[in-house]
Amino acid sequence: MTTAATTLDLLGDPIDLCAALVDVPSVSGDEVVLADALERALRAQAPHLEVLRSGDAVLARTNLGRERRVLLAGHIDTVPVADNLPSRRESALLYGCGTSDMKAGDAVIAHLAVTLTAPRHDLTLVLYDCEEVAAARNGLRRIEREHADWLRADLAILGEPTNATVEAGCQGTLRAQVRTRGRRAHSARSWLGDNAVHAAAQVLDRLSGYAAREVDIDGCIYREGLQAVRIAGGVAGNVVPDECVVTVNFRFAPDRSAAAAQAHVREVFDGFEVAITDLSPGALPGLAEPAAREFLTATGTTAHAKYGWTDVARFAALGIPALNYGPGDPNLAHTREEHVDVRQITAATAVLRRFLG
């Protein structure tokens, strides 16, 4: 396995670069070794780039005075290793922690930032830390706070795994606690109490009967969903519970604002206590923007809605059209058998080079 002294070859084959990145463990909060290696490589191999270090994020950009700027972003952290390091290659598949999510994408965008010395759009590369943990620790928040000028662009492409297809925008996500209350009693004399867990059946009935929307935005179909993800209630095996909490997750289309999503959930559970515990707005696809249209044309594909939340929402909040595009299967993220088909690395590199080059 590689060490802090590893020299990354950003100029070589991005497939080999992906394997090298994977072999440097970078679990969230412990990205310093990989960040150091990336910073050294960028400073040594890309004299045309201005390089900035921010915590354990590494940024680089051209300053060629082009009409447009494209930002290429990827997180360098992974979930905890699951006995799946070092990387290994089996035919066209490269196995290892972070191969799909998202060191394959990192390899593609880092390689292009270094090898495209005269791109037709100015480029900004953002390789950031702590995406896989609580949002408060996300490196993009620190960069926005301390180096906001580095996030200015006409288009942001996030190299999240999409099987090398374009996934536009993303859903918003909201979590809420719906609470029912009752009265405690000894379960041997249950008629003296009021069971809060039984009362939660009404909450579940509303969820069972919920009709989710499908919304067409710029030709992308976003499907909403409202689901119970946890139920907690009761204090002992002989006590009628006086409180029950149903945690629900609302995945909403990006045409709803955060405020509208909150209002909708409160309306669905009207008559119950509702506490919003987590909320992140979605991102509109932005496919009408010139840079986004140009990129979609370069891919020769049709964009699809992103099911799930990604950091494109952070760029959208800054007024930047943002797309998800990268090699790797998102369904393999965080699994022991995580891998990437290296042919997608080659294909994504070619598409982005055609668009940027």
Summary of the structure (lengths in Angstrom):
residues: 357
radius of gyration: 23.1
end to end distance: 33.9
largest distance: 80.2
contacts: 1282
relative contact order: 0.18
helix: 33%
strand: 28%
